[in-house]
Amino acid sequence: MTHKSRKDSEPLSKEKFGLISIESKSPETAVLLLNSPEEDVVVRACEAIFTFAEKGDENKVSLLGPGALDPLIRLLSHASRAVRRGAVTALGSMAVNSDVKKALRKFNAIPSLLLKLSPEEETVVHEFATLCLSHLSKDFTCKAQIFDGDGLPPLIQLLSSPDPDVQKNSVEVIYNLVQDYKSRLAFHELGGIPSLLELLRSDFPVIQHLALRTLQSVTTDPDSRHTFREQQGFERLMDVLSNADFHDLHAEALQTLSNCLSDSQTVKLVHKSRGVARLVQFLQTPNAPDVQSAAVDCLTKVAQSPESLRLLHEEEIEKVLAELLSVEDVSVKTSACQAVAAMSFHPDSKDVFRDLGVVPTLTQLLRRDSLKLRAAATRALCGLSHGDPLNALSIFNTGGHELLVRQLYETCPKTVASSAATLHNMAAQEAVRSSILSHGAMRALAETLRSKDTAVLLSSSLCVAELACEEDARAELRRAGGLEALVRLLHSQHQELLKNACFAVKVCAGDEPSAVEMCRLGALEVLQEMTRSERHRNAFSELALNSLLKSNLSVKYSLTGRLAATDIITSGFYDPGKARTGHRVLTLEELIEQPLNQHRPVFAVFTGTGQRNDESADDGVLQMLIKEAKENVVPLTTEKEQYAALARLVSEAMGGARAEDHLHEFPWTLHLSELKFHLQSNVVPIGSIRKGIYCHRALLFKCLSDCIGLSCSLVRGDYNRAWNEVVLFDEDPSNTQRTPRRSRFILDLMHEPGRLLGVDTPAALQYQTI
């Protein structure tokens, strides 16, 4: 394409300026003549400036010194057509240079240039005005000026110009503009798509390329895709793709088709027109990686429904993709990985990919430098290993688990999310899980749980839940600060993430240290609130709450006032009293650190046999009571006798039997105050209490029962009341046909130690209340 309407001038030497009527040989003089009142002089000056500028960038820049731009921009509005034509051609020629473009922005030339797009102007004016705008529109600020100046409507009109140069420049400006969301929407609303489709019929490849590139950008919008389809855009693309002479357009046509395939209606059109077979042909195009890559992207979009997956499987697309994974071009490899990920939703395809050795190939791609390739390969491995133990094992056997753990430290969220998800898929197998943990997976996941990316958090929390079934894994996560990040996720407003976080908390609460730490971090209060909320409650919130309480019996007793027979007290248990609404239950360590106060003591159990290594008090008396219970209570023949004997042992250890009407004479409060002062601590070991009433005796009885294998519950009442409930079976040895009767009793530890009080009887109720 050449410029049409200007007269060719005699070539000038680089050193000399074109001769004008006054025989000037300098650009400075020509610039001065732009201000002449004589139209003919101005026109000749513009033509001379144009000719001079056409000779190269050095000449274009040299025109800035004398100040050529300001008068040329003013002349765009001149009454004379010839002057306007001369000014716009000169500016269009100069605007190619980057320094000139910067200067044009300062002179605010765009409004004047947009006025030159009107239908009344000559074709040559349209040509050079759009040429100038095509260069300026590459700048963000200039794009905004063109859009705000209503430049799109005349540009769309000029797409139908009979002049190919005008078409080419206009579509280039539009292409630059529609990179921005607002311009894309406006272009569609202004009805620009039909004009673009017409340009696909152009005789000039450069116009066809620009039209396709513009369509590729525009069709990222759903409404534009709908219009594109209604205007037979799909058929136009297929015409291009079916024409071997248009091979240079195939890559861009496929990229546009890939956008359109985001809509199910276009996918149906592909199936209806046997387009899948055509796409497969493009996959095998030799020495055309851009075409292959775009064709694979299209197939990936097609593979979004079970029916499409079945059809692609019948076309044996897996074999083609396996071959593409071995080509040299990185973009083709990347697209092939994405297609494998899409095809992995078809169960039969997973088996075929495994048989073709695709899993080891993908694993090796995790070692490549390309971030996009690694991300795509990881996603493919994630899909292939989901619900498929054999593929998961194949990743493990090729060392993929170690590479995936490393990738948890990547900066790309997609890679991190897919890596964590793949590790989750693999960790269901115990041997694989242990190896994953040996490479520091929990330390890495502790970092990913701090991510701000939702996909990363979703997969990381699930992976933590899968790995945390191992006690060592929970300890590593705890040391790495992962529990704090996990508890923070309980505040999420994302329902799926909230469910995953609750699931992970449930698993992580499998040991006391982790449960205590999460309670310290506020997990208990959040979960309590969650279970009361219709909106936030989920399938795992209550399970997580129960799991926390089960592993932290001290908090459970403080909150609920009850320990079941299956809740076994161990060393380190403490009774801080009934929890106050809105206040967190402090840990034993925090309570020990508090200065001496006037409040009720905290009663702690130190048996010397637990797993805690931070005990600050040695309860030798309790250990002697445990020894005595094992020697004197355990050997008794019936549970009834054992309960009675243990009750008497507890009573004797805490001041003996006391009549209820003389209980006010029992100096237990003074005794506890003296103990606190003696220990200089608010935490009192349960064995050190020599004068105890209901709550102290019930706790000691529960502790001793759990230590020797007897079954009993612990229930807190009001006003320092607490009691133990036991279950006995009444069997008649002479009647083998009768089912043993199950009876529940409360043990009297205070007034008649060892007496069994039937639950809900007046005697039991009197024991439980004042």
Backbone hydrogen bonds, N-H to C=O, Kabsch-Sander energy under -0.5 kcal/mol:
donor,donor_aa,acceptor,acceptor_aa,energy
17,F,25,K,-1.2
23,E,20,I,-3.0
30,A,26,S,-1.5
31,V,27,P,-2.5
32,L,28,E,-2.0
33,L,29,T,-2.2
34,L,30,A,-0.7
34,L,31,V,-0.9
35,N,32,L,-1.7
36,S,33,L,-1.9
39,E,37,P,-0.6
42,V,38,E,-2.1
43,V,39,E,-2.9
44,R,40,D,-2.4
45,A,41,V,-2.2
46,C,42,V,-2.5
47,E,43,V,-2.4
48,A,44,R,-2.3
49,I,45,A,-2.4
50,F,46,C,-2.6
51,T,47,E,-2.6
52,F,48,A,-2.6
53,A,49,I,-2.7
54,E,50,F,-2.0
55,K,51,T,-0.5
55,K,52,F,-1.0
56,G,53,A,-1.4
60,K,56,G,-1.8
61,V,57,D,-2.6
62,S,58,E,-1.9
63,L,59,N,-1.1
63,L,60,K,-0.6
64,L,61,V,-1.8
65,G,61,V,-0.6
67,G,64,L,-0.9
68,A,63,L,-1.8
72,L,68,A,-1.8
73,I,69,L,-2.7
74,R,70,D,-1.9
75,L,71,P,-2.2
76,L,72,L,-0.6
76,L,73,I,-0.9
77,S,74,R,-1.5
78,H,75,L,-1.7
84,R,80,S,-2.2
85,R,81,R,-2.9
86,G,82,A,-2.3
87,A,83,V,-2.8
88,V,84,R,-2.3
89,T,85,R,-1.9
90,A,86,G,-1.9
91,L,87,A,-2.4
92,G,88,V,-2.6
93,S,89,T,-2.0
94,M,90,A,-2.0
95,A,91,L,-2.4
96,V,93,S,-0.7
97,N,94,M,-1.8
101,K,97,N,-2.2
102,K,98,S,-2.0
103,A,99,D,-1.9
104,L,100,V,-2.7
105,R,101,K,-1.9
106,K,102,K,-1.4
107,F,103,A,-1.7
108,N,105,R,-1.0
109,A,104,L,-1.4
113,L,109,A,-2.0
114,L,110,I,-2.6
115,L,111,P,-1.3
116,K,112,S,-0.6
116,K,113,L,-0.9
117,L,114,L,-1.6
118,S,115,L,-1.1
121,E,118,S,-1.6
126,H,122,E,-2.1
127,E,123,T,-2.7
128,F,124,V,-2.2
129,A,125,V,-2.5
130,T,126,H,-2.3
131,L,127,E,-1.8
132,C,128,F,-2.2
133,L,129,A,-2.3
134,S,130,T,-2.4
135,H,131,L,-1.3
136,L,132,C,-2.0
137,S,133,L,-2.8
138,K,135,H,-1.0
139,D,136,L,-2.0
143,K,139,D,-2.4
144,A,140,F,-2.1
145,Q,141,T,-1.9
146,I,142,C,-2.6
147,F,143,K,-2.4
148,D,144,A,-2.9
149,G,145,Q,-1.8
150,D,147,F,-1.7
151,G,146,I,-2.5
155,L,151,G,-1.6
156,I,152,L,-2.7
157,Q,153,P,-2.0
158,L,154,P,-2.0
159,L,155,L,-0.7
159,L,156,I,-0.8
160,S,157,Q,-1.5
161,S,158,L,-1.8
167,Q,163,D,-2.0
168,K,164,P,-2.9
169,N,165,D,-2.6
170,S,166,V,-2.5
171,V,167,Q,-2.6
172,E,168,K,-1.6
173,V,169,N,-2.1
174,I,170,S,-2.5
175,Y,171,V,-2.5
176,N,172,E,-2.0
177,L,173,V,-2.2
178,V,174,I,-2.8
179,Q,176,N,-0.8
180,D,177,L,-2.0
184,R,180,D,-1.9
185,L,181,Y,-2.2
186,A,182,K,-2.3
187,F,183,S,-2.8
188,H,184,R,-1.8
189,E,185,L,-2.4
190,L,186,A,-2.1
191,G,188,H,-1.7
192,G,187,F,-2.1
196,L,192,G,-1.7
197,L,193,I,-2.4
198,E,194,P,-1.8
199,L,195,S,-1.3
200,L,196,L,-0.6
200,L,197,L,-1.0
201,R,198,E,-1.9
202,S,199,L,-1.7
207,I,204,F,-0.8
208,Q,204,F,-1.8
209,H,205,P,-2.9
210,L,206,V,-2.2
211,A,207,I,-2.5
212,L,208,Q,-2.3
213,R,209,H,-2.6
214,T,210,L,-2.3
215,L,211,A,-2.5
216,Q,212,L,-2.5
217,S,213,R,-1.5
218,V,214,T,-2.7
219,T,215,L,-2.6
220,T,217,S,-1.3
221,D,218,V,-1.7
225,R,221,D,-2.0
226,H,222,P,-1.9
227,T,223,D,-2.2
228,F,224,S,-2.9
229,R,225,R,-2.3
230,E,226,H,-2.2
231,Q,227,T,-2.1
232,Q,229,R,-1.4
233,G,228,F,-2.9
236,R,232,Q,-2.1
237,L,233,G,-2.4
238,M,234,F,-2.5
239,D,235,E,-2.1
240,V,236,R,-1.9
241,L,237,L,-2.8
242,S,238,M,-1.7
243,N,240,V,-1.1
244,A,242,S,-0.7
246,F,243,N,-1.6
247,H,244,A,-1.2
249,L,246,F,-2.3
250,H,246,F,-0.7
250,H,247,H,-0.7
253,A,249,L,-2.4
254,L,250,H,-2.5
255,Q,251,A,-2.1
256,T,252,E,-2.0
257,L,253,A,-2.3
258,S,254,L,-2.4
259,N,255,Q,-1.4
260,C,256,T,-1.9
261,L,257,L,-1.8
262,S,259,N,-1.7
263,D,260,C,-1.8
266,T,263,D,-0.5
267,V,263,D,-1.5
268,K,264,S,-2.0
269,L,265,Q,-1.7
270,V,266,T,-2.0
271,H,267,V,-2.1
272,K,268,K,-2.6
273,S,269,L,-2.1
274,R,271,H,-1.3
275,G,270,V,-3.4
276,V,270,V,-0.5
278,R,274,R,-1.0
279,L,275,G,-2.4
280,V,276,V,-2.4
281,Q,277,A,-1.6
282,F,278,R,-1.6
283,L,279,L,-1.5
284,Q,280,V,-0.8
284,Q,281,Q,-0.9
285,T,282,F,-1.7
288,A,285,T,-0.9
292,Q,288,A,-2.5
293,S,289,P,-2.9
294,A,290,D,-1.9
295,A,291,V,-2.5
296,V,292,Q,-2.4
297,D,293,S,-2.1
298,C,294,A,-1.9
299,L,295,A,-2.1
300,T,296,V,-2.4
301,K,297,D,-1.9
302,V,298,C,-2.2
303,A,299,L,-2.0
304,Q,302,V,-2.3
305,S,302,V,-0.5
309,L,305,S,-2.6
310,R,306,P,-2.2
311,L,307,E,-2.2
312,L,308,S,-2.6
313,H,309,L,-2.3
314,E,310,R,-2.2
315,E,311,L,-1.4
316,E,313,H,-1.6
317,I,312,L,-2.0
319,K,316,E,-0.9
320,V,316,E,-0.9
321,L,317,I,-2.4
322,A,318,E,-2.4
323,E,319,K,-1.7
324,L,320,V,-2.1
325,L,321,L,-1.5
326,S,323,E,-1.6
327,V,324,L,-1.2
333,K,329,D,-2.0
334,T,330,V,-2.8
335,S,331,S,-2.4
336,A,332,V,-2.6
337,C,333,K,-2.4
338,Q,334,T,-2.0
339,A,335,S,-2.0
340,V,336,A,-2.4
341,A,337,C,-2.3
342,A,338,Q,-1.8
343,M,339,A,-2.8
344,S,340,V,-1.5
345,F,342,A,-1.2
346,H,343,M,-2.1
349,S,346,H,-0.6
350,K,346,H,-1.5
351,D,347,P,-1.4
352,V,348,D,-2.0
353,F,349,S,-3.0
354,R,350,K,-2.0
355,D,351,D,-2.4
356,L,352,V,-2.1
357,G,354,R,-1.4
358,V,353,F,-2.5
361,T,357,G,-1.2
362,L,358,V,-2.8
363,T,359,V,-2.4
364,Q,360,P,-2.1
365,L,361,T,-1.3
366,L,362,L,-0.6
366,L,363,T,-1.1
367,R,364,Q,-1.8
368,R,365,L,-1.5
374,R,370,S,-2.3
375,A,371,L,-2.4
376,A,372,K,-2.4
377,A,373,L,-2.8
378,T,374,R,-2.4
379,R,375,A,-2.0
380,A,376,A,-2.1
381,L,377,A,-2.3
382,C,378,T,-2.3
383,G,379,R,-2.2
384,L,380,A,-2.5
385,S,381,L,-2.0
386,H,382,C,-1.0
388,D,385,S,-1.6
392,A,388,D,-2.2
393,L,389,P,-2.4
394,S,390,L,-1.9
395,I,391,N,-2.1
396,F,392,A,-1.8
397,N,393,L,-2.7
398,T,394,S,-1.2
399,G,396,F,-1.8
400,G,395,I,-2.8
403,L,399,G,-1.2
404,L,400,G,-2.5
405,V,401,H,-2.0
406,R,402,E,-1.8
407,Q,403,L,-1.9
408,L,404,L,-0.6
408,L,405,V,-1.1
409,Y,406,R,-1.9
410,E,407,Q,-1.8
416,V,412,C,-2.2
417,A,413,P,-2.9
418,S,414,K,-2.3
419,S,415,T,-2.4
420,A,416,V,-2.5
421,A,417,A,-2.2
422,T,418,S,-2.4
423,L,419,S,-2.5
424,H,420,A,-2.1
425,N,421,A,-2.0
426,M,422,T,-1.9
427,A,423,L,-2.1
428,A,425,N,-0.5
429,Q,426,M,-1.6
430,E,428,A,-0.5
433,R,429,Q,-2.9
434,S,430,E,-2.4
435,S,431,A,-1.6
436,I,432,V,-2.5
437,L,433,R,-2.3
438,S,434,S,-1.6
439,H,435,S,-0.7
439,H,436,I,-1.0
440,G,437,L,-1.8
441,A,436,I,-0.9
444,A,440,G,-1.8
445,L,441,A,-2.8
446,A,442,M,-1.9
447,E,443,R,-0.9
447,E,444,A,-0.8
448,T,444,A,-1.9
449,L,445,L,-2.2
450,R,447,E,-1.8
451,S,448,T,-1.8
454,T,452,K,-0.5
457,L,453,D,-2.1
458,L,454,T,-2.6
459,S,455,A,-2.1
460,S,456,V,-2.5
461,S,457,L,-2.3
462,L,458,L,-1.4
463,C,459,S,-2.2
464,V,460,S,-2.6
465,A,461,S,-2.0
466,E,462,L,-1.8
467,L,463,C,-2.4
468,A,464,V,-2.6
469,C,466,E,-0.6
470,E,467,L,-1.6
474,R,470,E,-1.8
475,A,471,E,-2.0
476,E,472,D,-2.2
477,L,473,A,-2.4
478,R,474,R,-2.3
479,R,475,A,-2.4
480,A,476,E,-1.9
481,G,478,R,-1.2
482,G,477,L,-2.6
483,L,477,L,-0.6
485,A,481,G,-1.1
486,L,482,G,-2.3
487,V,483,L,-2.6
488,R,484,E,-1.7
489,L,485,A,-1.0
489,L,486,L,-0.6
490,L,486,L,-0.5
490,L,487,V,-1.3
491,H,488,R,-1.6
492,S,489,L,-2.0
495,Q,493,Q,-0.7
498,L,494,H,-2.7
499,K,495,Q,-2.2
500,N,496,E,-2.3
501,A,497,L,-2.6
502,C,498,L,-2.2
503,F,499,K,-2.2
504,A,500,N,-2.5
505,V,501,A,-2.6
506,K,502,C,-2.4
507,V,503,F,-1.9
508,C,504,A,-2.9
509,A,505,V,-1.8
510,G,507,V,-1.4
511,D,508,C,-0.7
515,A,511,D,-2.3
516,V,512,E,-3.1
517,E,513,P,-2.1
518,M,514,S,-2.5
519,C,515,A,-2.2
520,R,516,V,-2.3
521,L,517,E,-1.6
522,G,519,C,-1.4
523,A,518,M,-2.7
526,V,522,G,-1.7
527,L,523,A,-2.5
528,Q,524,L,-2.4
529,E,525,E,-2.2
530,M,526,V,-2.3
531,T,527,L,-2.5
532,R,528,Q,-1.0
533,S,529,E,-0.5
533,S,530,M,-1.2
534,E,532,R,-0.5
537,R,533,S,-1.8
541,S,538,N,-0.6
542,E,538,N,-0.7
544,A,540,F,-2.8
545,L,541,S,-2.1
546,N,542,E,-2.6
547,S,543,L,-2.3
548,L,544,A,-2.4
549,L,545,L,-2.2
550,K,546,N,-2.5
551,S,547,S,-1.7
552,N,548,L,-0.6
552,N,549,L,-0.6
555,V,552,N,-0.5
556,K,552,N,-2.2
557,Y,553,L,-2.8
558,S,554,S,-1.9
559,L,555,V,-2.8
560,T,556,K,-3.2
561,G,556,K,-0.6
561,G,557,Y,-1.4
563,L,714,L,-2.8
567,D,564,A,-1.5
568,I,566,T,-1.0
569,I,567,D,-0.6
572,G,605,V,-3.7
573,F,570,T,-1.9
575,D,603,F,-3.0
579,A,558,S,-2.5
583,H,580,R,-2.2
586,L,584,R,-0.6
591,L,587,T,-2.2
592,I,588,L,-2.5
593,E,589,E,-1.6
594,Q,590,E,-0.6
594,Q,591,L,-0.7
602,V,682,N,-3.0
603,F,575,D,-1.7
603,F,601,P,-0.5
604,A,602,V,-0.6
604,A,684,V,-2.1
605,V,573,F,-3.2
606,F,604,A,-0.6
619,D,617,A,-0.6
620,G,618,D,-1.2
623,Q,619,D,-1.8
624,M,620,G,-1.9
625,L,621,V,-2.2
626,I,622,L,-2.4
627,K,623,Q,-1.9
628,E,624,M,-2.5
629,A,625,L,-2.5
630,K,626,I,-2.2
631,E,627,K,-1.8
632,N,628,E,-2.8
633,V,629,A,-2.0
634,V,629,A,-1.8
636,L,633,V,-1.5
642,Q,638,T,-2.1
643,Y,639,E,-3.0
644,A,640,K,-2.1
645,A,641,E,-2.6
646,L,642,Q,-2.6
647,A,643,Y,-2.3
648,R,644,A,-2.0
649,L,645,A,-2.1
650,V,646,L,-2.4
651,S,647,A,-2.4
652,E,648,R,-2.6
653,A,649,L,-1.9
654,M,650,V,-1.2
654,M,651,S,-0.6
655,G,652,E,-1.1
656,G,651,S,-3.5
658,R,750,M,-2.8
662,H,659,A,-1.2
663,L,660,E,-1.1
665,E,662,H,-1.8
666,F,663,L,-1.7
668,W,666,F,-1.9
671,H,667,P,-1.8
672,L,668,W,-2.1
673,S,669,T,-1.9
674,E,670,L,-2.4
675,L,671,H,-2.2
676,K,672,L,-2.4
677,F,673,S,-2.1
678,H,674,E,-2.7
679,L,675,L,-2.8
680,Q,676,K,-1.4
681,S,676,K,-1.6
684,V,602,V,-3.4
684,V,682,N,-0.6
686,I,604,A,-2.9
688,S,685,P,-1.3
689,I,686,I,-1.1
690,R,688,S,-0.6
692,G,654,M,-1.8
695,C,720,N,-1.4
697,R,693,I,-2.7
698,A,694,Y,-2.6
699,L,695,C,-1.5
700,L,696,H,-2.1
701,F,697,R,-2.7
702,K,698,A,-2.3
703,C,699,L,-2.4
704,L,700,L,-2.7
705,S,701,F,-2.7
706,D,702,K,-2.4
707,C,703,C,-1.6
708,I,704,L,-1.6
709,G,705,S,-0.8
710,L,705,S,-2.2
712,C,710,L,-0.5
713,S,725,E,-2.3
714,L,563,L,-2.4
715,V,723,W,-2.6
716,R,561,G,-3.1
717,G,721,R,-3.1
721,R,718,D,-0.9
723,W,715,V,-2.2
725,E,713,S,-0.5
726,V,745,F,-2.7
728,L,743,S,-2.8
730,D,728,L,-0.5
730,D,741,R,-2.8
731,E,729,F,-0.8
735,N,732,D,-1.9
736,T,734,S,-0.6
738,R,735,N,-0.6
741,R,730,D,-1.7
743,S,728,L,-3.0
743,S,741,R,-0.5
745,F,726,V,-2.9
746,I,757,L,-3.0
747,L,724,N,-1.9
748,D,755,R,-2.4
749,L,747,L,-0.7
754,G,748,D,-2.3
755,R,752,E,-2.4
757,L,746,I,-2.9
757,L,755,R,-0.5
758,G,756,L,-0.6
759,V,744,R,-2.1
761,T,758,G,-2.0
765,L,761,T,-2.6
766,Q,762,P,-2.3
767,Y,763,A,-1.7
768,Q,764,A,-1.8
769,T,765,L,-1.2
